[in-house]
Amino acid sequence: MNLFKKSRKTDTKDTSPAHSREKSHPDLQVVDNPQARRPAAPQVGMPQQPQAQNILLPGVQYKIAVASGKGGVGKSTIAVNLAIALSQAGAKVGLMDADVYGPSIPTMMGTKENPQTSPEKKLIPLISHDIKLMSMGFLVPDGQAMIWRGPMLHSAIRQFLSDVNWGELDYLIIDLPPGTGDAALSLTQSIPLTGAVIVTTPQDVALADVRRGAAMFEKLGVPILGIIENMSFFVCPHCKERTEIFRADGGKKISEKLGIPLLSQIPLDSEVCTAGDLGVPIVASHPDSPQAEAFRHTASQLAEELRDQGPEDELKIL
């Protein structure tokens, strides 16, 4: 499969499956490759061999995966607000939506344009809120289902890395789909990740998935930079009383048990959801709000964890 292959003109009508997935971008065509090979899955209990990582992105200093063991924990909300908070602190930031099946970054960042192609036939990222963006949602019409097997997903993720002109970035934030499936494996086989951040909510069912996510990244040799506990508590806008709707301090307890830093606890607030639906995330729309401050604290904690990795990773922006 090649997402960025030039369309060929033909005198006969194309009735292949690829034709039914024709995108709105004029220069690009999704092409099925029957010889696409599924990346080998890690075997439980077996030592992992180093994976081929031939996409280096030399212009990108930090490559951070934002992951979650399950859906519904607000992972994409964390990713977009974290990206904007880092940008507001002076960093050059890119945001890659690796959720091919359910891309939400276009809506949350308030842009659904088609990306242009450079003379070198690379996609030029869209820019919104000073963030460079790439998502499958920019390449396919709204409502079109991406019914792809693992090898096609693997190819798409690699092309979002190698065939996109990311340029010079301090951070590339990669919003992974939920779970421990092909996307995370494909990403770690393609580029050397700086690390991963795991998003959770406080209740036990979500924390069990944190353990699985942490085990996956450990097997893949990816450092876990920290845990972010989303929807940690609710503060009544009228009486200011704090209520732990989904129990209390679950993220803190699991971080202590696993020896992983707790980067922050993000409060639950309807404005965060509304701002994302409107395409102006809370850090941009309400920069003085407690919620925005929580995301800026998260960005600061992430930068501190990266500084602790060594002198070559030191930041000059925070």
C-alpha positions in Angstrom: 0.0 0.0 0.0 1.2 3.5 -0.8 -0.8 6.4 0.4 1.2 8.9 -1.6 1.3 7.1 -4.9 0.3 9.3 -7.9 -3.0 8.5 -9.4 -2.8 7.0 -12.9 -5.3 8.0 -15.6 -7.0 5.1 -17.4 -9.6 4.7 -20.1 -11.3 2.0 -18.2 -13.4 2.4 -15.1 -11.6 1.3 -12.0 -13.7 -1.1 -10.0 -11.1 -2.2 -7.6 -11.5 -1.9 -3.8 -9.0 0.9 -3.8 -11.2 2.9 -6.1 -14.1 2.8 -3.5 -11.7 4.5 -1.0 -10.9 7.4 -3.2 -9.8 10.4 -1.2 -10.6 14.0 -1.6 -7.0 14.9 -1.9 -6.3 15.3 -5.7 -2.8 13.9 -5.8 -3.1 10.9 -3.5 -4.6 7.4 -3.9 -4.9 4.6 -1.4 -3.4 1.5 -3.0 -3.8 -2.0 -1.7 -0.6 -4.1 -1.7 -1.3 -7.8 -1.5 2.3 -8.5 -0.6 2.3 -6.2 2.4 3.7 -8.1 5.4 2.3 -7.9 8.9 5.0 -7.0 11.4 5.8 -9.8 13.7 4.0 -9.6 17.0 6.1 -9.9 20.2 5.8 -13.2 21.9 4.9 -13.2 25.6 7.8 -14.3 27.8 10.4 -14.3 25.0 13.3 -11.8 24.9 12.7 -9.1 22.3 15.1 -8.7 19.4 16.0 -5.1 18.3 13.5 -4.0 15.6 14.6 -2.3 12.3 14.1 1.4 12.8 15.1 3.0 9.5 13.1 6.3 9.8 15.2 8.6 11.9 13.6 12.1 11.5 16.8 13.9 12.2 15.0 17.3 12.4 12.8 16.1 15.3 14.4 16.1 18.7 11.8 14.3 20.8 9.3 11.7 19.5 6.6 11.1 22.2 3.8 8.5 21.9 0.6 9.3 23.8 -1.1 6.0 24.6 -3.8 4.4 26.6 -4.7 0.8 27.4 -8.4 1.4 26.7 -10.6 3.9 24.9 -12.7 6.6 26.6 -10.0 8.0 28.9 -9.5 11.3 26.9 -6.2 10.4 25.3 -6.6 12.6 22.2 -7.7 15.5 24.5 -4.5 15.1 26.4 -2.5 14.9 23.2 -3.8 18.1 21.6 -3.7 20.2 24.8 -0.2 18.9 25.7 1.0 19.9 22.2 -0.4 23.4 22.5 1.0 23.8 26.0 4.4 22.9 24.7 4.0 25.3 21.8 3.0 28.1 24.1 6.2 27.5 26.1 8.2 28.2 23.0 8.7 24.8 21.4 8.2 23.8 17.8 5.6 21.0 17.9 4.1 18.5 15.5 1.1 16.3 16.2 0.6 13.1 14.3 -2.7 11.3 14.5 -1.9 7.6 14.3 -5.5 6.5 14.9 -6.3 5.6 11.3 -9.6 4.1 12.1 -11.0 6.9 14.3 -9.0 10.1 13.6 -10.2 12.9 15.9 -7.3 15.4 15.6 -8.9 17.3 12.7 -12.0 18.1 14.7 -10.2 18.9 17.9 -7.7 21.2 16.2 -10.4 22.9 14.1 -9.2 22.2 10.6 -10.2 19.7 7.9 -8.4 21.0 4.9 -6.6 18.8 2.4 -2.8 18.9 2.8 -0.7 20.0 -0.2 2.2 18.1 -1.7 5.7 19.5 -2.1 7.8 19.3 -5.3 9.5 16.3 -3.7 6.1 14.6 -3.4 5.9 14.8 0.3 2.8 15.9 2.2 3.0 19.4 3.8 1.5 19.3 7.3 -1.4 21.5 8.0 -0.9 24.1 10.8 -3.4 25.0 13.5 -2.7 26.7 16.8 0.9 26.9 15.7 1.1 23.0 15.6 2.0 21.0 12.5 -0.6 18.4 11.9 -1.1 15.2 10.0 -4.0 12.8 10.2 -5.8 10.3 8.0 -8.9 12.5 8.6 -7.3 15.1 6.2 -7.0 12.5 3.4 -10.3 10.7 3.3 -13.9 12.1 3.1 -15.9 12.4 6.3 -17.8 9.3 7.2 -15.6 6.9 5.1 -14.7 3.8 7.0 -11.0 2.6 6.9 -11.4 -1.2 6.8 -7.8 -2.1 6.8 -5.8 -5.1 8.0 -2.6 -4.8 10.0 -0.1 -4.5 7.1 -1.9 -1.5 5.6 -2.0 0.2 9.0 1.8 -0.5 9.3 2.4 1.1 5.9 0.2 4.1 6.7 2.1 4.9 9.9 5.5 4.6 8.3 4.4 6.9 5.5 3.0 9.4 8.0 6.6 9.5 9.3 8.7 9.3 6.2 6.5 10.9 3.5 5.5 14.0 5.5 7.7 17.1 5.5 7.8 17.6 9.3 10.8 19.9 9.1 12.5 21.0 12.3 10.6 20.2 15.5 11.4 20.1 19.2 8.5 17.6 19.7 6.5 15.3 17.6 3.5 14.2 19.7 2.0 10.9 18.3 -1.6 10.2 19.3 -1.8 6.4 19.2 -5.2 4.5 19.0 -6.2 2.9 22.3 -5.1 -0.6 23.2 -2.0 -2.6 22.7 -2.4 -3.5 19.0 -0.6 -3.1 15.7 -0.3 0.7 15.7 2.1 0.8 18.7 4.1 -2.1 17.3 4.4 -0.5 13.9 5.4 2.8 15.4 8.2 1.3 17.5 9.4 -0.7 14.5 9.6 2.4 12.4 11.4 5.1 14.5 13.3 5.2 17.8 10.8 6.8 20.1 12.1 9.0 22.9 9.4 7.7 25.1 5.7 7.1 25.8 3.1 8.7 28.0 0.2 6.6 29.3 -3.2 8.2 29.9 -5.6 6.7 32.4 -8.6 7.6 34.6 -8.7 6.7 38.3 -11.0 3.7 38.4 -9.6 0.1 38.7 -10.8 -1.0 35.2 -8.7 1.7 33.6 -5.7 1.1 35.9 -5.6 -2.6 34.9 -5.1 -1.4 31.3 -2.2 0.8 32.4 -0.4 -2.3 33.5 -0.9 -3.9 30.2 0.2 -0.8 28.3 3.3 -0.5 30.5 4.2 -4.1 29.9 3.8 -3.6 26.1 6.2 -0.6 26.0 8.7 -2.4 28.3 8.8 -5.4 25.9 9.2 -3.0 22.9 12.1 -1.2 24.7 10.3 2.2 24.8 10.9 4.3 28.0 7.7 5.3 29.8 8.0 9.0 30.6 5.0 9.1 32.9 1.3 8.5 33.6 -1.3 11.2 33.2 -4.5 10.7 35.3 -7.3 12.3 33.4 -10.8 13.1 34.9 -9.2 12.9 38.3 -11.8 15.0 40.1 -14.6 17.5 39.6 -14.8 20.9 41.2 -18.4 22.3 41.4 -18.4 25.7 39.6 -20.9 27.0 42.2 -19.8 25.7 45.6 -16.2 24.9 44.7 -16.5 21.5 46.4 -14.2 18.8 45.0 -15.6 15.4 44.2 -13.7 12.3 43.1 -16.3 10.9 40.6 -14.1 8.0 39.5 -12.5 7.2 42.9 -9.4 9.0 44.1 -5.6 8.8 43.4 -5.7 5.7 41.2 -3.1 7.1 38.9 -0.9 7.9 41.8 -1.1 4.5 43.3 -0.4 2.7 40.0 2.5 5.0 39.3 4.1 4.2 42.6 3.5 0.5 42.1 5.1 0.5 38.7 7.8 3.0 39.5 6.6 5.4 36.8 6.3 9.1 37.4 2.8 10.6 37.7 3.0 13.7 35.5 -0.3 15.3 36.5 -3.9 14.9 37.5 -6.3 16.6 35.1 -9.7 17.7 36.5 -12.9 16.7 34.8 -14.7 19.7 33.3 -17.3 20.1 30.6 -15.5 23.1 29.1 -12.6 20.8 28.1 -15.0 18.6 26.0 -16.8 21.6 24.5 -13.5 23.3 23.6 -12.3 20.2 21.8 -15.6 19.8 19.9 -15.3 23.4 18.7 -11.7 22.9 17.5 -10.2 25.3 20.0 -8.7 23.2 22.8 -9.0 24.5 26.4 -5.3 25.6 26.6 -5.9 27.9 23.6 -9.5 29.0 24.3 -9.3 29.5 28.1 -5.5 29.8 28.9 -6.2 31.2 32.4 -8.5 28.4 33.5 -7.4 25.8 36.1 -7.8 23.1 33.4 -5.3 24.9 31.1 -2.9 25.3 34.0 -3.1 21.6 34.6 -2.1 20.9 31.0 0.8 23.4 31.2 1.9 21.7 34.4 1.8 18.4 32.5 4.0 19.9 29.7 6.5 21.2 32.3 6.7 17.8 34.0 7.2 16.1 30.7 10.1 18.5 29.8 11.6 17.8 33.2 11.5 14.0 32.6 13.2 14.5 29.3 15.9 16.7 30.8 16.6 13.9 33.3 17.5 11.6 30.4 20.8 13.3 29.8 22.6 16.4 28.6 21.9 15.8 24.9 18.1 16.0 25.7 18.2 19.2 27.6 15.6 21.8 26.5 16.1 25.4 26.1 12.5 26.5 26.1 11.2 25.8 29.5 
